[in-house]
Amino acid sequence: MVAKRDELARTRRAAGFTQEALAEALAVDVKTVGNWEAGKTEPLPYKRPKLARLLGISADQLEALLVDGLVRPSEASGSAGPPGWMENPTPVSLRQCLEHVQRDYDTAPSTSLLAIASQNHGQIGYLRRNVRATRDRRELVVLEAESAILMAQLVWDASQRQDHRTPRTYLEQAVEAAGRGGDKVAEAYAQLRISFLSLYGDKAPQNGLLDAQRSADTAADASPALAGLALLHVAEANAMLGERAACDKALDDARAQLDRVHDVDLAADYLTSAEIDRMAGSCYLFLGLPDQAEVILRPAASALENKKKSQAIVLGNLSLSYIQRGELQAATTSLHEAIDALETTRGGGGLTLAFEAGRKLRPWRQEPSVQDLNDRLFTLIASP
């Protein structure tokens, strides 16, 4: 059972919108707006920043309107409530939910995780605004930062890396919250994810270089692993800029961080030999060195068997390296393997590389093997 979001409807009317006008401004069906106000559904995360702007309220105020309109399960005569809603949530239960989604991220499509992640993020913000104990409030501020980072990842993936604005909003929220909570690891990781938007979304390597270096500096004392991961993206940004010497130095600096990772490093899983090889292979591709890239990427793909989203990126880059070398059969084989992984995970980075490889195979578009790939790529983008 759910309750109508009367305050949301009043806020809409106060902003001068009918349901029809708001639906048109948001490019959604009028029934969708009606369902939001009836408490039946929630706005998708990537719609929320624009909705808040149209209503003339902050993102936090919008989250409060959405959460306040829900009846708690204890009020619902035995109803389980909306997906992801917890009765009497605590910082511990909210963290458990967040970690559950984080564990699923590498193997599940981001679209399948958005609903529960968004619900959890809203509850974290709601509890943080209303909790009285300072210790709990600080814990929730840090948790909100981590949740905002995850929301940025999910929204970016779900938009197939087309929406850069909404993820950036979440990440800026994460940087601010982590700074208030004194969590340098979360702050550095949010800064690193901002560099991804610059590097892969805006195609602005100079900005990405500055963002990644800022992340490395923030993480330097808090997490050698995260500092190393940031340095890998410093290397990639330099490779995009054609600066091989600076790229090689950053790769060496990242490898040195691997030896500094300790057993209480909160980001220890982020920096591995396979991750270093994955990024080094990408760097060599940007530098126009496909032979060096192929030697590194092939074993990296095997090492990432349990991280399908990362593996799809490696296989996409491997296909690009073979294309640069004119090896059609190897290129199509690697791209088929990438699509195999993408059919279950739909990772944004892997999708981008797969379609880039597909475009670069156009000179061979009359070949049956390439036609088969084009069919699979079309099916991939057409499927929900």
Secondary structure, DSSP 8 states (H G I E B T S, - for coil): -----HHHHHHHHHTT--HHHHHHHHTS-HHHHHHHHHTS----GGGHHHHHHHHT--HHHHHHHHHHTS--GGGTTT---STT--SS--HHHHHHHHHHHHHHTTTS-HHHHHHHHHHHHHHHHHHHHH---HHHHHHHHHHHHHHHHHHHHHHHHHTTT---HHHHHHHHHHHHHHHHHT-HHHHHHHHHHHHHIIIIIS--HHHHHHHHHHHHHHHTTT-HHHHHHHHHHHHHHHHHTT-HHHHHHHHHHHHHHHTT--TT-TTGGG--HHHHHHHHHHHHHHTT-HHHHHHHHHHHHHHTTT-HHHHHHHHHHHHHHHHHHT-HHHHHHHHHHHHHHHHHH--HHHHHHHHHHHHHTGGGTTSHHHHHHHHHHHHHHH--
